[in-house]
Amino acid sequence: MMTGFLLVGFAVLALLAARAFLLPYLVWGPQAFDDFARRDDQKLAAGVLASAAIALACLPIAASVLISGDGHMQVFAETILGVPGRFWS
C-alpha cells in the first residue's frame, strides 16, 4: 500500500515539475529562466516542489514511527539518536 502511494506521489510530483519547468523550457527555450532570480512565482514553485519531494522521501520513515507501538518507538529512538539502551530502562 505504501509503495503504491509513493509511486503515485512521485508521478504527480514529476508531472507538476514538468508542467512548471519543462513546458516553458520547451516553448521558449533557455531564455524562459532568464528572469528566475526576479520572478517570485517561479521561486515559489521551485520551493514547493522541493519541499514536496523532501516530504515524500521522508514519508516511509515518518510512517513507520507513527504506526509503531511503544516498544518499536524505543528501538527507533535508540537507532536514530544512537542512545544506549541503559538510558531508556
N, C-alpha and C positions, 0 to 999 in steps of 0.2 A: 504494500500500500504506500509506504513512504517513498519507495523508488518511483512509483507512478506519479506521485505528487512532485517529486524533484524533477522528473523528466518534463512534466507539463510546465513547471515553473521555469526551468531553463529554456524551454521552447518559447514561452511567452516573452521572457526576457530577451532572447535573441531576436524575436520579431520586433519588439519595441526598439531595441538598439538599432536594428537595420532601418526601421522607419525614421528614427530620429537622426541618424548619421549617415547611413549608406545611401539612402534615397537622395538627399541633397547632393551628395558627392557624385552620384551617377548623373544627376540632371545638370548641375552647374560645374562640376569638376573641382579641382583643388581650391579654387577661389571661394567655394562655399564656406570654408572655415577660416577665411582671412580675418573676419571680424570676431572670431571666437572669444578673444580676450575682452572685447567690449560688449558682447551680447549676453545679457543675463539669462535669457531663456535657454540658450544652448548650454550655459554653465549649470543651470538648474537641472536640465535634462540629464547631463552627464553625471551630476552628483546623485540624482535619484536612481539612475541605472546602476551606478557603482554601489550605492547603499543596498539596493535590492540584490545585487549579485553577492555581496558580502553576507547579507542576512540569509540568503538561500544556501550559501556554502556552510554557514554555521547551524543551519536547521537540524541536521542529524544529531549534532552534539546537544543542542538545546532540547530536542525532543526526547533524547534518552534520559536527560536529567529530569524533565517534567513528569515522565511516566514511571519513574523508579520509586521504589519504596525506601524506607529509612536505611536499611542495610546497604542498598545499592548506592544511595546518596553518599554514605560514608566512604565506600570504596571509590566512588567517583571523585569525592573531595580529596582523598588521600592521593589518588593518581594525579590529579591536576595540580594540586598545591605542593605535592612532594612531602607532605607532613607524615612523620612516622606514626604508626598505629597506636603507640602508647599514649599520645596526647588525646586520642579520641575515646579511650576507655575509662 
